[in-house]
Amino acid sequence: MSSSASSGAVNGGISFWYADDGLPTARAPLPGDTTADVVIVGGGYTGLWTAYYLKKAAPSLRVVVLEQQFCGYGASGRNGGWLYNGIAGRDRYARLHGHEAAVRLQKAMNDTVDEVVRAAAEEGIEADVHKGGVLEVATSPAQAARLRAFHEHELSYGEKDRELYGAEETAERIRVAGAVGSSWTPHGARLHPAKLVKGLAAAVEALGVTVHESTPVTEIRPRLAVTPYGTVRAPYVLRCTEGFTASLKGHRRTWLPMNSSMIATEPLTAEQWESVGWEGRETLGDMAHAYMYAQRTADGRIALGGRGVPYRFGSRTDNDGRTQEATVEALREILVRFFPALAGVAVAHAWSGVLGVPRDWCATVTLDRSTGLGWAGGYVGSGVATANLAARTLRDLVRLDSGQGGRTELTGLPWVGHRVRKWEPEPLRWLGVHGMYATYRAADRRESTTHSPESSRLARLADRVAGRH
């Protein structure tokens, strides 16, 4: 990154979203041993939405949330603000449970986008929500071929309101240099992640949920959540720790903490926005193998992310989100490649965070009725909306098991109860993940210069080795 572009940039500090909206007021840690009806481990979107829907359904329930830092410290306060209908593992669920089961899962995800918007409005959470849909662009012939296949694949899962655009129609929405086409779905919205999670935490407290922060859970056992400050006993213990799951005893290899990094520019001028377009404020992605994601923020910046260093040896996670300069430069190069007129725009903030990746790349929701242990996650980067669907599903599973409710459409979705083997021990998982992303980047480089099918074959090989398909 040039000195002029990086001057004054903040690196780390959790995320730009907290620099913009401020850190939350600290909540007290667990004061000692206690009991509850449901204890939720993790104060991100999944844990807070689960607490919210449980208390809405049964106000008398004693629900306790335990968070190791503060609510929204992890991916919920660092993500790209993509509230959209993508869900990890849909194709695998179609193979395992039939196409119609996967169609039901996709419809539930489509509806979830509107549910988050509705619930946030009902609770008075001002999270800069703008429902402009999701635009995925292609910038090469190889990407264009993948885009058409992707578009048709989405239609096959019942998404009849998706639209396919050529170069001219794409430019009318957003002027991405070299864009040859795009696919747009209305099932997506831009939002401010930290404002949503802070508002959600306040909403659950207002409903009577007890939230303890600075309380790391070191071990989860049937009907017990163990912390340095005491143990919480409850019939149901729900693990909602996503990318931080590896820190729990016995879960080092359960889900891999995948790293993702972001930058946010300084606010653009009216003239700069005129050169870009983007009046619909769609969330923006591309069809590269090592893809990017971006949004136009409410205060007129571009926040853009992608994979930097994808994984740290031993499933380590960062503390404050600090990002390698090489990653910041790579993200800035994507920004300028997409929007050459913004070559002089400064990067104001850079940060990183982790997301949870199961060995088969499938998001899951489970409640083990014999132990009272439940969990949800493995969203593989699609968690802003998926966490809400997972939370409502956990609510229904708890109510079903406790005799307070019956089977619902959500408890019958194909991701419920799905289990998968653990990740390989080190150094195999470090070598595998880094090799996979090196292969994706090599495929993208080859596609930028040739329309050879070898690049797609290279990426498909990486997919198979990784277990993604």
Secondary structure, DSSP 8 states (H G I E B T S, - for coil): --HHHHTT-EE-SS-HHHHHH----------S-EE-SEEEE--SHHHHHHHHHHHHH-TT--EEEE-SS-TT-SGGGTS--EEE---TTHHHHHHHH-HHHHHHHHHHHHHHHHHHHHHHHHTT-----B---EEEEE-SHHHHHHHHHHHHHHHHTT-TT-EEEEHHHHHHHB--TT--EEEEESSEEE--HHHHHHHHHHHHHHTT-EEE-S----EEETTEEEETTEEEE-SEEEE--GGGGGGSTT-TTTSEEEEEEEEEE----HHHHHHHB-TT--EEEE--SS--EEEE-TTS-EEEEE-SS---GGG---SS----HHHHHHHHHHHHHH-GGGTT--EEEEEEEEEEE-TT---EEEEETTTTEEEEE--TT-HHHHHHHHHHHHHHHHHHHTTSS---TTTTSTTBT--------TTHHHHHHHHHHHHHHHHHHHHTT---THHHHHHHHHHHHHT--
